[in-house]
Amino acid sequence: MTTKQKIEDCFYNAKISELPVLIDSLIVEVGVEEASEIYATLLLQKFTHFSADTCAKLMEIAIRTNMQIALVKFPVNPFFRLAIFKGSVDLYECYIEEFIQPLLAKNTDEEKNFDIYLDLQTIALKIADDCHNNYHRVIKGLNYNGAFRSDRSGILSINEEDFEIMNALCENYNSIIGRRDILQDLEKKMNEV
């Protein structure tokens, strides 16, 4: 089993105590840049808004294990891109608390700190615009049929395909709201610096 597969196994079987050693092994095997991409991709595959807090904990473990994993390609870091792409306030807050705030604490130059937030905001706006361009209308009766009554009182049934469409619609909506909240927070942080 590869290190990547072992990490994936830890994700799905909640064996988080093994993650730091596996993250270090992955960094040794493929380098910090590739390890950051791989780990972010694994988080992307696991992520739903329902599991956002769990994914944030998994991201926190990676950053605490080796902070360099959060610095890769900064400010276009795979972890930050993931948070914006998914519109996850949980992932965003984890990245800010575990990486950005300690980075800013070391730096007393307010202008440089402002520039860090400006760079993050620029990246976030670009990703948000790209995501918004990929959304399309979903219309009941055209794209899905909705629920129909079952034999049991108070119970409605829905086709599996329709459920998947409605679930994706809910995830997309939550992503849009999350991106809005993240952009507002970045604006607020820029004004506070």
Buried (B, 14 or more C-beta within 10 A) or exposed (E): EEBBEBBBEBBEEEEBEEBBEBBBBBBEEBEBBEBBBBBBEBBBEBBBBEBBEBBBEBBBBBBBBBEEBBBBEBBBBBBBBBBBBBBBBBBBBBBBEBBBEEBBEEEEEEEEBBBBBBBBBEBBBEBBEEBEEEEEEEEEEEBBEEBEEEEEEEEEEBEEEBEEBBEEBEBBEBBBEBBEBBBEBBEEBBEEB
